[in-house]
Amino acid sequence: MAAGCCGTKKQKLNNSTSIPCNGSTVLQNGTQIRYSTIVQPEMGFFCFDVLYCQLHQLDPPKTPNFSNDAFPLFVTWSIGKDMRLRGCIGTFNAMHLHAGLREYATTSAFKDSRFNPITREELPRLHVSVSILRNFEDGVDYLDWEVGVHGIRIEFHNEKGNKRTATYLPDVAPEQGWDQIQTIDSLLHKGGYKGLVTPDIRRSVKLTRYQSEKVTVSYQDYMTHWHCRSQQHTLVMVQPNHPSFIHPLPMPPVSPVVVPVQDYPSFWWDRAGPSFPPPHSHPRTHRFTTQENMDRGVRKRK
């Protein structure tokens, strides 16, 4: 069953201040990874592959090389330097990682009801986070968890007696600067409870705590990744009497296609990106009209 992970924007409760998320390590190119045993940056790159192909109506990317074990997972898209939330959906049902990431990379990008679908224009400013959920435990009460260590999932009954559920991933409470009670209250409201949250309401909550492994990569990290791949796998167009030329900018993986460029011969575009003819390799020849030739002859004689 799909579930949303967090609120639509940063919130402040009771004059609290934001604090950094615990347990994160920053890698080269800004990649963030936490508790690295299963999750790896290639999972984020794969999510970008899926999104890129979907946005450009291309065939889905090939099967990735990382583990295909089954876990509950969430995919989160954020945008801009402030990494504003752009979409976050996942599942508490264990899914094989290849199929799960392929599904929720697009579901979180296009079907999060809190946001409009992600567009091509937003792609260069995106970050993607993959969270693999583990170590699920029933809490003794609503306080039986630790901020910055555990994510929580709660079950409760709303004012009409209907059963509702809601979850926050481990990063949410520390990013918002919330303590345990503030987090529970916010999660109740997120789950649809509209009344006053009292101590009795909090005590009626059934809480499950869990931990996650998380990796975050940016679009720039993704392009760097494909630049490194392109150095190992390139396809170069060679023309008679013209030197070969490789376009310097890496491009995400797409199926090889032949695309006409103005009046130039066709070129190939594959995983390494497009290969264009070099500048001035095809000088344009201007053909004068009869009148122009006559005018030129007159000017020369003068």
N, C-alpha and C positions, 0 to 999 in steps of 0.2 A: 504494500500500500504506500502510495506516495505521500510525502509530508513536506511542509515548508520548514525551513531551519531557523529563521530569525525575522526581525522586524524590518520594515521598509526603510527606515532611516535611524540615525543615531538618536537616542533618547536620553533625557536627564531626569532623574527622580530624586526628590528631596535634596536638591543642590549638590548631588554627588558629582565627582569629577572622574574623568576617564583615566584608566591605568593601563599600562601595556599588557599584552597577553603573555602569559607565562609559558615556558616550555618550547619556545620557538628558536630556530637557528637560521641565520641568513646565509645563504650560499652565494656563490659568484653569480653576477647578473641580477641580484635581487631576489633570487628564488628562495622561498621560505619552506622549511621542512621541519616536522616535529615527530619525535619518537620513531625514527626511521627504521622500521623493520619490514614493512610491507609496501607502504606507499613510496612512490618515487617520481621524480619530475617527468618521466616519460608518460605518466598517466595524464598529467596536465597537457603535455604536448598532443597527446591523442585526442583529448577533448577539443583542443583548438583545431586539429585535423577535421574532426567531425563537424564542428561549427562552420569552418571555412567551406567545406564541401556542400553543406546544406545551404549556406547563404549564396553560393555560386551555382547551385543546381548541378553539382558534379556527382559522379559515382562515389559511394562511401569509401573511406580509406581502408587500406588493407588491415588484416588482423595484426595487432601490436605484438611485441615480443615479451612484455612483462607478464607476471603471474596471472593466471586465470582462475584462481581460487575464488570461492564464494564468500562475500561479506555484505552486511548492510553498508550503504554508502550514500553520500550526498555530493552534489556538484553545485558550486557557488560561483556565479559570475559577478564581478565588480568592475567599476569603470573609473578612470581618472586618477589623478595623483592622490586624492583623498579616498580612493577605493570605495566609492559609494556603491551600495548594494544594487545589483541589476537583475538578479534572479537567483533563487536557491530552492531546489527541490531534490528530494532523495527518498530512500526507502529503508524501513527497518527490517524488511525481508532480505535474507542473504541472497545475493545475485552474483553470478560469475562476473568478474570484473570487466571482461571485454564487452559483454552484452550490456552490463549495467551502466558502464561509463558511456557507451555509445547512446543508450536510451536517455540517460539523465543529463548528458551534455546538451541535448536538444530540448528536452522537456523543460529544464530550468531556464534555457535561453529564450524559449518561445511561448511557454505555457504557464508561467508564473502569473497568476491572475492579478497580482499587485502591480505589474508593470506591463508596458507595451513590449512586443517582441523585439529582440535585439536586431539591429540593422547592419548592413555592410559598412556604413560610414563609422560605426562605433568600434569596429573590429580592432584598429590599431591602439585604442585606449583601454582595451579590456585586460583584466586579470581573471584567471580561473583557479579555484581552489578545489581540490579533491580531498574529501574526508572519508576515511575508512573507519567504521565504528566497531568497537570491540569491548570485551569485559563488561557485559551487561549484568547488573546486580539490582535486586529489589532493595529499596531503601526502607529503613525502619520507620522513618517519618519524613516529613517534608524538608527537614534540615539535615538529613543524612547524606550529604554530598559536599564537595569542596569546590569553591569558586576557582576557575582557572585550571582545574584538573578534570572535572566531570562535566559531561553534557547531561541533561535531564529530560525525561519524558514523563508527563503527568497525565493521570486520568482523573476526571471529576464529573460531577453532575451540575448542569446549569440550573437556572431558576425554574425551568420547566421540568426538571428531573431527567433531562436527556443526557446521556453519557457523552462526554467530549474528551479529546486528547490534544496535546500540544507539546512541542519540543523546542529546546534551544541547544545548539551545539556548544561544545566547551568554550569556544572563543567569545560567545555573545556577552555573557555577564562581565568578564573583565574589560572587554572593549567598551561597554556602556558605563562601567564604573559602578556596577550594582553589587549589593550584598545579597545574601541568600533570600531574605524576605522580599526585597525589591524584585528579585528575579522571579520568585514564585508569583508575586502579585501581577507582574507584567505578563507572565506566561498564562495565567488564568484569563486575563483580559484578551490576550492573543487568541486563546482557545474559544472565546465567545462568551465568557462570563461578564455580564453587564451590571451586576449589582455591587454593593459594597463588600470588599474582601475583609472578612473578619477572621480572628484567630480560629474560630470553629470551622470556617470554610477551609483555611489552610490545613488544619488537622485532618480534614476529610479527604485530602488529596492522596492518591496512591502514586508513589514516585518510583521511577526506575532510573538508575544512574548508569552512565557508560563513559568510556574514554574513546578517543579517536586519534588516528594518525592523519596528519594533514600536510599537504604540499600545495604551495601557491606559486604559479608562474605567470609572467606577463607576456603580452604579445611580442615584446622585444626579445624576451628569453626564447620564445618560440621561433622567431626569425633567426636568432643566433644559432639555435639548434639545427635548423634546416640549412644554414650556411655551412656549418661543419659537415653535415651530411652531403651537401652538394659538392664538397671538395673530394669526396670519395666516389661520387656517382654523378657524372656529367654527360650531357649529350650535346655535341657541337656540330653546327652546320658548316660544311666546307663547300665552297663554290669554286668553280673553275676560274682561275686568274684572280681570285680574291682571297685574302687571308681569312682564317676563321676568327670568330669573335664571340666571346662569352659575356653575356650581360652581367655586370658586377653585382646586381641586387638579387639576393636569394628570394625565391617565391615558395609558398606552401605547395605541397604535393598535389598535382593534378594529373589526369590521364593525358598521354601524348595526343596532341591535336595539331593539325596544320591550319595556320591562320594567315590569310593574305594581309600584307602590310602595304597599303597604298599601291604603288606600281612596282614595288620590290618583289623579288621571288619570295615564295613562302618560307617560313621558318618553323622549327620544331620547338615545342614547349613541353618539358617533362618535369620530373621531380626537381631538377636542378634549376628550373626557371627558363625563361625564354632566351634564345640565342639570336641576337639581332646582327644584321650586316653592320660592319664598322661605318662610322661617319665618313662620307665622301667616297665610299667604295662604289657608289652608283651615281656618278655625276649626271645631273640632268642636262640634256642637250636641247637648247632652244632652237626651234626651226622657224626661220623667218618666213613671213608671207612674201608673195611676189612684190607687193608694194613696199614692204620693209626692205627687201633686198635692193630695190631701186633707190630708196631713200639713202641706204648705206652707201651705195655706189656714188651717189651725188655728193654725199658728205666727204668721201675719200678724195674725190677729184678736186673738191674745193680746198 
